[in-house]
Amino acid sequence: MKRMIIHTLKQAKRVIVIVIGFTILLVGIAMIVLPGPAFIVIPLGLAVLATEFIWARRLLKSMKARFDQIRN
């Protein structure tokens, strides 16, 4: 029973992280056309999603490289 609860809690945590990450990401994408700091919110959403998805980690790393390139 205990093992089942731990497994279920891990699944629940993953679902919560995914929902929060995609919500933040979608709000950031909406801020591209709406007023707001999209350049801050989109990487924040990707950072949350990067805890669960490799594709988000890669995209976040690519965005960081581009920001560093633009800054220099």
mmCIF file as gemmi writes it, N, C-alpha and C atoms, coordinates in Angstrom:
data_model
loop_
_atom_site.group_PDB
_atom_site.id
_atom_site.type_symbol
_atom_site.label_atom_id
_atom_site.label_alt_id
_atom_site.label_comp_id
_atom_site.label_asym_id
_atom_site.label_entity_id
_atom_site.label_seq_id
_atom_site.pdbx_PDB_ins_code
_atom_site.Cartn_x
_atom_site.Cartn_y
_atom_site.Cartn_z
_atom_site.occupancy
_atom_site.B_iso_or_equiv
_atom_site.pdbx_formal_charge
_atom_site.auth_seq_id
_atom_site.auth_asym_id
_atom_site.pdbx_PDB_model_num
ATOM 1 N N . MET Axp A 1 ? 0.821 -1.19 0 1 0 ? 1 A 1
ATOM 2 C CA . MET Axp A 1 ? 0 0 0 1 0 ? 1 A 1
ATOM 3 C C . MET Axp A 1 ? 0.872 1.263 0 1 0 ? 1 A 1
ATOM 4 N N . LYS Axp A 2 ? 1.925 1.251 0.834 1 0 ? 2 A 1
ATOM 5 C CA . LYS Axp A 2 ? 2.796 2.417 0.93 1 0 ? 2 A 1
ATOM 6 C C . LYS Axp A 2 ? 3.48 2.704 -0.41 1 0 ? 2 A 1
ATOM 7 N N . ARG Axp A 3 ? 3.91 1.657 -1.09 1 0 ? 3 A 1
ATOM 8 C CA . ARG Axp A 3 ? 4.57 1.832 -2.379 1 0 ? 3 A 1
ATOM 9 C C . ARG Axp A 3 ? 3.617 2.45 -3.402 1 0 ? 3 A 1
ATOM 10 N N . MET Axp A 4 ? 2.373 2.046 -3.372 1 0 ? 4 A 1
ATOM 11 C CA . MET Axp A 4 ? 1.375 2.583 -4.285 1 0 ? 4 A 1
ATOM 12 C C . MET Axp A 4 ? 1.134 4.068 -4.02 1 0 ? 4 A 1
ATOM 13 N N . ILE Axp A 5 ? 1.118 4.458 -2.754 1 0 ? 5 A 1
ATOM 14 C CA . ILE Axp A 5 ? 0.904 5.856 -2.398 1 0 ? 5 A 1
ATOM 15 C C . ILE Axp A 5 ? 2.072 6.706 -2.879 1 0 ? 5 A 1
ATOM 16 N N . ILE Axp A 6 ? 3.292 6.223 -2.679 1 0 ? 6 A 1
ATOM 17 C CA . ILE Axp A 6 ? 4.476 6.969 -3.126 1 0 ? 6 A 1
ATOM 18 C C . ILE Axp A 6 ? 4.452 7.126 -4.636 1 0 ? 6 A 1
ATOM 19 N N . HIS Axp A 7 ? 4.12 6.069 -5.341 1 0 ? 7 A 1
ATOM 20 C CA . HIS Axp A 7 ? 4.045 6.13 -6.8 1 0 ? 7 A 1
ATOM 21 C C . HIS Axp A 7 ? 2.979 7.127 -7.238 1 0 ? 7 A 1
ATOM 22 N N . THR Axp A 8 ? 1.848 7.117 -6.565 1 0 ? 8 A 1
ATOM 23 C CA . THR Axp A 8 ? 0.761 8.029 -6.899 1 0 ? 8 A 1
ATOM 24 C C . THR Axp A 8 ? 1.151 9.472 -6.584 1 0 ? 8 A 1
ATOM 25 N N . LEU Axp A 9 ? 1.858 9.692 -5.485 1 0 ? 9 A 1
ATOM 26 C CA . LEU Axp A 9 ? 2.297 11.043 -5.148 1 0 ? 9 A 1
ATOM 27 C C . LEU Axp A 9 ? 3.286 11.579 -6.172 1 0 ? 9 A 1
ATOM 28 N N . LYS Axp A 10 ? 4.175 10.722 -6.663 1 0 ? 10 A 1
ATOM 29 C CA . LYS Axp A 10 ? 5.113 11.14 -7.706 1 0 ? 10 A 1
ATOM 30 C C . LYS Axp A 10 ? 4.367 11.522 -8.979 1 0 ? 10 A 1
ATOM 31 N N . GLN Axp A 11 ? 3.35 10.744 -9.329 1 0 ? 11 A 1
ATOM 32 C CA . GLN Axp A 11 ? 2.556 11.057 -10.515 1 0 ? 11 A 1
ATOM 33 C C . GLN Axp A 11 ? 1.804 12.369 -10.325 1 0 ? 11 A 1
ATOM 34 N N . ALA Axp A 12 ? 1.243 12.575 -9.143 1 0 ? 12 A 1
ATOM 35 C CA . ALA Axp A 12 ? 0.51 13.809 -8.86 1 0 ? 12 A 1
ATOM 36 C C . ALA Axp A 12 ? 1.44 15.013 -8.936 1 0 ? 12 A 1
ATOM 37 N N . LYS Axp A 13 ? 2.652 14.89 -8.385 1 0 ? 13 A 1
ATOM 38 C CA . LYS Axp A 13 ? 3.629 15.978 -8.446 1 0 ? 13 A 1
ATOM 39 C C . LYS Axp A 13 ? 3.979 16.299 -9.891 1 0 ? 13 A 1
ATOM 40 N N . ARG Axp A 14 ? 4.167 15.246 -10.688 1 0 ? 14 A 1
ATOM 41 C CA . ARG Axp A 14 ? 4.522 15.456 -12.088 1 0 ? 14 A 1
ATOM 42 C C . ARG Axp A 14 ? 3.402 16.169 -12.835 1 0 ? 14 A 1
ATOM 43 N N . VAL Axp A 15 ? 2.168 15.774 -12.597 1 0 ? 15 A 1
ATOM 44 C CA . VAL Axp A 15 ? 1.028 16.418 -13.254 1 0 ? 15 A 1
ATOM 45 C C . VAL Axp A 15 ? 0.94 17.883 -12.847 1 0 ? 15 A 1
ATOM 46 N N . ILE Axp A 16 ? 1.135 18.17 -11.566 1 0 ? 16 A 1
ATOM 47 C CA . ILE Axp A 16 ? 1.077 19.55 -11.087 1 0 ? 16 A 1
ATOM 48 C C . ILE Axp A 16 ? 2.175 20.387 -11.728 1 0 ? 16 A 1
ATOM 49 N N . VAL Axp A 17 ? 3.383 19.859 -11.803 1 0 ? 17 A 1
ATOM 50 C CA . VAL Axp A 17 ? 4.502 20.585 -12.421 1 0 ? 17 A 1
ATOM 51 C C . VAL Axp A 17 ? 4.206 20.845 -13.895 1 0 ? 17 A 1
ATOM 52 N N . ILE Axp A 18 ? 3.671 19.857 -14.588 1 0 ? 18 A 1
ATOM 53 C CA . ILE Axp A 18 ? 3.372 20.009 -16.012 1 0 ? 18 A 1
ATOM 54 C C . ILE Axp A 18 ? 2.286 21.063 -16.228 1 0 ? 18 A 1
ATOM 55 N N . VAL Axp A 19 ? 1.23 21.025 -15.436 1 0 ? 19 A 1
ATOM 56 C CA . VAL Axp A 19 ? 0.139 21.998 -15.581 1 0 ? 19 A 1
ATOM 57 C C . VAL Axp A 19 ? 0.639 23.404 -15.295 1 0 ? 19 A 1
ATOM 58 N N . ILE Axp A 20 ? 1.388 23.578 -14.213 1 0 ? 20 A 1
ATOM 59 C CA . ILE Axp A 20 ? 1.911 24.901 -13.868 1 0 ? 20 A 1
ATOM 60 C C . ILE Axp A 20 ? 2.884 25.393 -14.942 1 0 ? 20 A 1
ATOM 61 N N . GLY Axp A 21 ? 3.772 24.52 -15.396 1 0 ? 21 A 1
ATOM 62 C CA . GLY Axp A 21 ? 4.747 24.909 -16.412 1 0 ? 21 A 1
ATOM 63 C C . GLY Axp A 21 ? 4.101 25.339 -17.715 1 0 ? 21 A 1
ATOM 64 N N . PHE Axp A 22 ? 3.141 24.546 -18.199 1 0 ? 22 A 1
ATOM 65 C CA . PHE Axp A 22 ? 2.472 24.908 -19.447 1 0 ? 22 A 1
ATOM 66 C C . PHE Axp A 22 ? 1.619 26.158 -19.28 1 0 ? 22 A 1
ATOM 67 N N . THR Axp A 23 ? 1.023 26.35 -18.115 1 0 ? 23 A 1
ATOM 68 C CA . THR Axp A 23 ? 0.237 27.561 -17.878 1 0 ? 23 A 1
ATOM 69 C C . THR Axp A 23 ? 1.127 28.794 -17.937 1 0 ? 23 A 1
ATOM 70 N N . ILE Axp A 24 ? 2.262 28.738 -17.26 1 0 ? 24 A 1
ATOM 71 C CA . ILE Axp A 24 ? 3.197 29.868 -17.288 1 0 ? 24 A 1
ATOM 72 C C . ILE Axp A 24 ? 3.696 30.11 -18.707 1 0 ? 24 A 1
ATOM 73 N N . LEU Axp A 25 ? 4.013 29.035 -19.415 1 0 ? 25 A 1
ATOM 74 C CA . LEU Axp A 25 ? 4.508 29.164 -20.787 1 0 ? 25 A 1
ATOM 75 C C . LEU Axp A 25 ? 3.451 29.794 -21.69 1 0 ? 25 A 1
ATOM 76 N N . LEU Axp A 26 ? 2.199 29.359 -21.582 1 0 ? 26 A 1
ATOM 77 C CA . LEU Axp A 26 ? 1.133 29.925 -22.413 1 0 ? 26 A 1
ATOM 78 C C . LEU Axp A 26 ? 0.869 31.386 -22.077 1 0 ? 26 A 1
ATOM 79 N N . VAL Axp A 27 ? 0.948 31.742 -20.802 1 0 ? 27 A 1
ATOM 80 C CA . VAL Axp A 27 ? 0.79 33.147 -20.426 1 0 ? 27 A 1
ATOM 81 C C . VAL Axp A 27 ? 1.928 33.969 -21.035 1 0 ? 27 A 1
ATOM 82 N N . GLY Axp A 28 ? 3.135 33.435 -21.016 1 0 ? 28 A 1
ATOM 83 C CA . GLY Axp A 28 ? 4.274 34.131 -21.619 1 0 ? 28 A 1
ATOM 84 C C . GLY Axp A 28 ? 4.114 34.305 -23.115 1 0 ? 28 A 1
ATOM 85 N N . ILE Axp A 29 ? 3.617 33.265 -23.778 1 0 ? 29 A 1
ATOM 86 C CA . ILE Axp A 29 ? 3.383 33.366 -25.219 1 0 ? 29 A 1
ATOM 87 C C . ILE Axp A 29 ? 2.308 34.409 -25.507 1 0 ? 29 A 1
ATOM 88 N N . ALA Axp A 30 ? 1.268 34.452 -24.669 1 0 ? 30 A 1
ATOM 89 C CA . ALA Axp A 30 ? 0.226 35.47 -24.847 1 0 ? 30 A 1
ATOM 90 C C . ALA Axp A 30 ? 0.798 36.87 -24.648 1 0 ? 30 A 1
ATOM 91 N N . MET Axp A 31 ? 1.796 36.999 -23.788 1 0 ? 31 A 1
ATOM 92 C CA . MET Axp A 31 ? 2.399 38.305 -23.528 1 0 ? 31 A 1
ATOM 93 C C . MET Axp A 31 ? 3.232 38.814 -24.695 1 0 ? 31 A 1
ATOM 94 N N . ILE Axp A 32 ? 3.46 37.977 -25.681 1 0 ? 32 A 1
ATOM 95 C CA . ILE Axp A 32 ? 4.16 38.459 -26.867 1 0 ? 32 A 1
ATOM 96 C C . ILE Axp A 32 ? 3.308 39.521 -27.561 1 0 ? 32 A 1
ATOM 97 N N . VAL Axp A 33 ? 1.99 39.31 -27.588 1 0 ? 33 A 1
ATOM 98 C CA . VAL Axp A 33 ? 1.098 40.287 -28.223 1 0 ? 33 A 1
ATOM 99 C C . VAL Axp A 33 ? 0.379 41.156 -27.196 1 0 ? 33 A 1
ATOM 100 N N . LEU Axp A 34 ? 0.309 40.711 -25.958 1 0 ? 34 A 1
ATOM 101 C CA . LEU Axp A 34 ? -0.308 41.495 -24.892 1 0 ? 34 A 1
ATOM 102 C C . LEU Axp A 34 ? 0.786 42.189 -24.093 1 0 ? 34 A 1
ATOM 103 N N . PRO Axp A 35 ? 0.419 43.216 -23.347 1 0 ? 35 A 1
ATOM 104 C CA . PRO Axp A 35 ? 1.45 43.876 -22.532 1 0 ? 35 A 1
ATOM 105 C C . PRO Axp A 35 ? 1.937 42.958 -21.414 1 0 ? 35 A 1
ATOM 106 N N . GLY Axp A 36 ? 3.222 42.93 -21.24 1 0 ? 36 A 1
ATOM 107 C CA . GLY Axp A 36 ? 3.803 42.107 -20.18 1 0 ? 36 A 1
ATOM 108 C C . GLY Axp A 36 ? 5.206 41.669 -20.537 1 0 ? 36 A 1
ATOM 109 N N . PRO Axp A 37 ? 5.934 41.192 -19.551 1 0 ? 37 A 1
ATOM 110 C CA . PRO Axp A 37 ? 7.336 40.8 -19.752 1 0 ? 37 A 1
ATOM 111 C C . PRO Axp A 37 ? 7.472 39.368 -20.279 1 0 ? 37 A 1
ATOM 112 N N . ALA Axp A 38 ? 7.136 39.155 -21.526 1 0 ? 38 A 1
ATOM 113 C CA . ALA Axp A 38 ? 7.19 37.813 -22.122 1 0 ? 38 A 1
ATOM 114 C C . ALA Axp A 38 ? 8.595 37.241 -22.081 1 0 ? 38 A 1
ATOM 115 N N . PHE Axp A 39 ? 9.61 38.094 -22.218 1 0 ? 39 A 1
ATOM 116 C CA . PHE Axp A 39 ? 10.99 37.61 -22.24 1 0 ? 39 A 1
ATOM 117 C C . PHE Axp A 39 ? 11.436 37.084 -20.873 1 0 ? 39 A 1
ATOM 118 N N . ILE Axp A 40 ? 10.654 37.336 -19.825 1 0 ? 40 A 1
ATOM 119 C CA . ILE Axp A 40 ? 10.932 36.779 -18.504 1 0 ? 40 A 1
ATOM 120 C C . ILE Axp A 40 ? 10.04 35.575 -18.223 1 0 ? 40 A 1
ATOM 121 N N . VAL Axp A 41 ? 8.785 35.662 -18.621 1 0 ? 41 A 1
ATOM 122 C CA . VAL Axp A 41 ? 7.804 34.636 -18.286 1 0 ? 41 A 1
ATOM 123 C C . VAL Axp A 41 ? 8.022 33.352 -19.092 1 0 ? 41 A 1
ATOM 124 N N . ILE Axp A 42 ? 8.365 33.46 -20.356 1 0 ? 42 A 1
ATOM 125 C CA . ILE Axp A 42 ? 8.579 32.262 -21.184 1 0 ? 42 A 1
ATOM 126 C C . ILE Axp A 42 ? 9.744 31.419 -20.652 1 0 ? 42 A 1
ATOM 127 N N . PRO Axp A 43 ? 10.904 32.001 -20.365 1 0 ? 43 A 1
ATOM 128 C CA . PRO Axp A 43 ? 11.968 31.172 -19.778 1 0 ? 43 A 1
ATOM 129 C C . PRO Axp A 43 ? 11.595 30.596 -18.407 1 0 ? 43 A 1
ATOM 130 N N . LEU Axp A 44 ? 10.789 31.305 -17.648 1 0 ? 44 A 1
ATOM 131 C CA . LEU Axp A 44 ? 10.337 30.785 -16.362 1 0 ? 44 A 1
ATOM 132 C C . LEU Axp A 44 ? 9.479 29.533 -16.556 1 0 ? 44 A 1
ATOM 133 N N . GLY Axp A 45 ? 8.56 29.585 -17.519 1 0 ? 45 A 1
ATOM 134 C CA . GLY Axp A 45 ? 7.747 28.414 -17.82 1 0 ? 45 A 1
ATOM 135 C C . GLY Axp A 45 ? 8.59 27.253 -18.316 1 0 ? 45 A 1
ATOM 136 N N . LEU Axp A 46 ? 9.572 27.555 -19.155 1 0 ? 46 A 1
ATOM 137 C CA . LEU Axp A 46 ? 10.468 26.499 -19.641 1 0 ? 46 A 1
ATOM 138 C C . LEU Axp A 46 ? 11.309 25.914 -18.508 1 0 ? 46 A 1
ATOM 139 N N . ALA Axp A 47 ? 11.697 26.752 -17.549 1 0 ? 47 A 1
ATOM 140 C CA . ALA Axp A 47 ? 12.477 26.256 -16.415 1 0 ? 47 A 1
ATOM 141 C C . ALA Axp A 47 ? 11.653 25.278 -15.576 1 0 ? 47 A 1
ATOM 142 N N . VAL Axp A 48 ? 10.382 25.572 -15.396 1 0 ? 48 A 1
ATOM 143 C CA . VAL Axp A 48 ? 9.507 24.657 -14.661 1 0 ? 48 A 1
ATOM 144 C C . VAL Axp A 48 ? 9.348 23.359 -15.441 1 0 ? 48 A 1
ATOM 145 N N . LEU Axp A 49 ? 9.115 23.464 -16.74 1 0 ? 49 A 1
ATOM 146 C CA . LEU Axp A 49 ? 8.945 22.264 -17.563 1 0 ? 49 A 1
ATOM 147 C C . LEU Axp A 49 ? 10.251 21.478 -17.697 1 0 ? 49 A 1
ATOM 148 N N . ALA Axp A 50 ? 11.381 22.155 -17.605 1 0 ? 50 A 1
ATOM 149 C CA . ALA Axp A 50 ? 12.675 21.485 -17.745 1 0 ? 50 A 1
ATOM 150 C C . ALA Axp A 50 ? 12.942 20.498 -16.61 1 0 ? 50 A 1
ATOM 151 N N . THR Axp A 51 ? 12.206 20.633 -15.519 1 0 ? 51 A 1
ATOM 152 C CA . THR Axp A 51 ? 12.363 19.663 -14.44 1 0 ? 51 A 1
ATOM 153 C C . THR Axp A 51 ? 11.78 18.308 -14.814 1 0 ? 51 A 1
ATOM 154 N N . GLU Axp A 52 ? 10.925 18.273 -15.843 1 0 ? 52 A 1
ATOM 155 C CA . GLU Axp A 52 ? 10.276 17.024 -16.249 1 0 ? 52 A 1
ATOM 156 C C . GLU Axp A 52 ? 10.575 16.604 -17.689 1 0 ? 52 A 1
ATOM 157 N N . PHE Axp A 53 ? 10.925 17.558 -18.554 1 0 ? 53 A 1
ATOM 158 C CA . PHE Axp A 53 ? 11.081 17.262 -19.976 1 0 ? 53 A 1
ATOM 159 C C . PHE Axp A 53 ? 12.456 17.67 -20.491 1 0 ? 53 A 1
ATOM 160 N N . ILE Axp A 54 ? 13.063 16.787 -21.254 1 0 ? 54 A 1
ATOM 161 C CA . ILE Axp A 54 ? 14.373 17.071 -21.848 1 0 ? 54 A 1
ATOM 162 C C . ILE Axp A 54 ? 14.25 18.14 -22.924 1 0 ? 54 A 1
ATOM 163 N N . TRP Axp A 55 ? 13.168 18.115 -23.711 1 0 ? 55 A 1
ATOM 164 C CA . TRP Axp A 55 ? 13.011 19.101 -24.788 1 0 ? 55 A 1
ATOM 165 C C . TRP Axp A 55 ? 12.949 20.518 -24.213 1 0 ? 55 A 1
ATOM 166 N N . ALA Axp A 56 ? 12.322 20.69 -23.065 1 0 ? 56 A 1
ATOM 167 C CA . ALA Axp A 56 ? 12.254 22.017 -22.444 1 0 ? 56 A 1
ATOM 168 C C . ALA Axp A 56 ? 13.628 22.441 -21.94 1 0 ? 56 A 1
ATOM 169 N N . ARG Axp A 57 ? 14.397 21.496 -21.416 1 0 ? 57 A 1
ATOM 170 C CA . ARG Axp A 57 ? 15.752 21.782 -20.946 1 0 ? 57 A 1
ATOM 171 C C . ARG Axp A 57 ? 16.624 22.241 -22.102 1 0 ? 57 A 1
ATOM 172 N N . ARG Axp A 58 ? 16.512 21.548 -23.239 1 0 ? 58 A 1
ATOM 173 C CA . ARG Axp A 58 ? 17.308 21.919 -24.418 1 0 ? 58 A 1
ATOM 174 C C . ARG Axp A 58 ? 16.908 23.296 -24.95 1 0 ? 58 A 1
ATOM 175 N N . LEU Axp A 59 ? 15.603 23.556 -25.011 1 0 ? 59 A 1
ATOM 176 C CA . LEU Axp A 59 ? 15.119 24.844 -25.501 1 0 ? 59 A 1
ATOM 177 C C . LEU Axp A 59 ? 15.549 25.976 -24.578 1 0 ? 59 A 1
ATOM 178 N N . LEU Axp A 60 ? 15.49 25.748 -23.278 1 0 ? 60 A 1
ATOM 179 C CA . LEU Axp A 60 ? 15.926 26.756 -22.318 1 0 ? 60 A 1
ATOM 180 C C . LEU Axp A 60 ? 17.419 27.032 -22.463 1 0 ? 60 A 1
ATOM 181 N N . LYS Axp A 61 ? 18.201 25.984 -22.649 1 0 ? 61 A 1
ATOM 182 C CA . LYS Axp A 61 ? 19.643 26.144 -22.843 1 0 ? 61 A 1
ATOM 183 C C . LYS Axp A 61 ? 19.929 26.934 -24.119 1 0 ? 61 A 1
ATOM 184 N N . SER Axp A 62 ? 19.173 26.648 -25.173 1 0 ? 62 A 1
ATOM 185 C CA . SER Axp A 62 ? 19.332 27.371 -26.435 1 0 ? 62 A 1
ATOM 186 C C . SER Axp A 62 ? 18.967 28.847 -26.268 1 0 ? 62 A 1
ATOM 187 N N . MET Axp A 63 ? 17.895 29.115 -25.536 1 0 ? 63 A 1
ATOM 188 C CA . MET Axp A 63 ? 17.498 30.508 -25.303 1 0 ? 63 A 1
ATOM 189 C C . MET Axp A 63 ? 18.547 31.257 -24.494 1 0 ? 63 A 1
ATOM 190 N N . LYS Axp A 64 ? 19.123 30.587 -23.499 1 0 ? 64 A 1
ATOM 191 C CA . LYS Axp A 64 ? 20.181 31.219 -22.701 1 0 ? 64 A 1
ATOM 192 C C . LYS Axp A 64 ? 21.379 31.566 -23.573 1 0 ? 64 A 1
ATOM 193 N N . ALA Axp A 65 ? 21.734 30.667 -24.473 1 0 ? 65 A 1
ATOM 194 C CA . ALA Axp A 65 ? 22.865 30.922 -25.37 1 0 ? 65 A 1
ATOM 195 C C . ALA Axp A 65 ? 22.58 32.115 -26.272 1 0 ? 65 A 1
ATOM 196 N N . ARG Axp A 66 ? 21.354 32.207 -26.776 1 0 ? 66 A 1
ATOM 197 C CA . ARG Axp A 66 ? 20.995 33.351 -27.64 1 0 ? 66 A 1
ATOM 198 C C . ARG Axp A 66 ? 21.015 34.661 -26.863 1 0 ? 66 A 1
ATOM 199 N N . PHE Axp A 67 ? 20.504 34.654 -25.633 1 0 ? 67 A 1
ATOM 200 C CA . PHE Axp A 67 ? 20.536 35.87 -24.828 1 0 ? 67 A 1
ATOM 201 C C . PHE Axp A 67 ? 21.967 36.297 -24.538 1 0 ? 67 A 1
ATOM 202 N N . ASP Axp A 68 ? 22.83 35.328 -24.246 1 0 ? 68 A 1
ATOM 203 C CA . ASP Axp A 68 ? 24.241 35.659 -24.009 1 0 ? 68 A 1
ATOM 204 C C . ASP Axp A 68 ? 24.891 36.22 -25.274 1 0 ? 68 A 1
ATOM 205 N N . GLN Axp A 69 ? 24.528 35.649 -26.42 1 0 ? 69 A 1
ATOM 206 C CA . GLN Axp A 69 ? 25.074 36.11 -27.697 1 0 ? 69 A 1
ATOM 207 C C . GLN Axp A 69 ? 24.604 37.535 -27.991 1 0 ? 69 A 1
ATOM 208 N N . ILE Axp A 70 ? 23.346 37.83 -27.716 1 0 ? 70 A 1
ATOM 209 C CA . ILE Axp A 70 ? 22.806 39.169 -27.95 1 0 ? 70 A 1
ATOM 210 C C . ILE Axp A 70 ? 23.444 40.172 -26.982 1 0 ? 70 A 1
ATOM 211 N N . ARG Axp A 71 ? 23.621 39.743 -25.737 1 0 ? 71 A 1
ATOM 212 C CA . ARG Axp A 71 ? 24.194 40.622 -24.711 1 0 ? 71 A 1
ATOM 213 C C . ARG Axp A 71 ? 25.631 41.008 -25.046 1 0 ? 71 A 1
ATOM 214 N N . ASN Axp A 72 ? 26.373 40.085 -25.636 1 0 ? 72 A 1
ATOM 215 C CA . ASN Axp A 72 ? 27.781 40.365 -25.967 1 0 ? 72 A 1
ATOM 216 C C . ASN Axp A 72 ? 27.818 40.968 -27.321 1 0 ? 72 A 1
